[in-house]
Amino acid sequence: MREINVSEITTAVAKLCIDSCCFLPQGVRDKIQEAIKTEESPLGREILSTLVANYELAERKVVPLCQDTGLLVVFIEIGQDVHFVGGDLETAINAGVAKGYTEGYLRKSSVGDPIFTRKNSGDNTPAIIHTKIVPGDKVNLIVIPKGCGSENMGALKMLKPADGVEGIKKFVVDTVRSAGPNPCPPVTVGIGVGGNMELCAILAKKALARNIGEHNADPRYAALEEELLELVNKTGVGPSGLGGRTTALAVNIEFANTHIGGMPCAVNLNCHQARRAEMMI
């Protein structure tokens, strides 16, 4: 049994909040640089070059890549041989969010009552936390600051088994085409297939937590990711929705077992930044 004081979690989450909002992952940078070479639209190339200048400036000055520093989504995998001491884990995670968003001067976007008062929490808490127990004595944290411009363009559909893979393709492409410029393309497309209504939505978000360029371990789904990326880029939405071949940088799929009568599918979009940060404790 390994003991971990929850203060370590608070410190880690605070750092990850700042890092994810200010430093673009290398995989995303590489994809944008590649897209500049292949984009046929002159305006598209100019937009992509501006994205490069933006992430370089954000890194140099340690300032947010975007003013919308999002609601924080936390995926935490906890080794079953870990015992937390010193307090409550969820409280510690939210303390880290408050610390990171305050000390990093990151915009606080969380409102408590979604319908009536919509009062801001003042420190971007609480985070949206997904916890999984795994073998071992380590804790792995992935944080995703999710802005609403891209989040608002997500969609979920309860497809039927008879819709098959063609139904999945149509739903994904239609969702990206309908989103147009709103999610700040080039996007990353996270797709969840299977489970039930809530699980497929979580799977779509989990797909966005994957490193850009990392494919699904199942070769069938990896091939579908590549095919969907090609189809999405043929929509012509392009960088910032102003036309071109670079509508998406990546398509990631996660799947789960489902009911014999259903094939739920969720699509969650990331903007061109695809912000994430990860730490193992």
Disulfide bonds with the S-S distance in Angstrom:
none
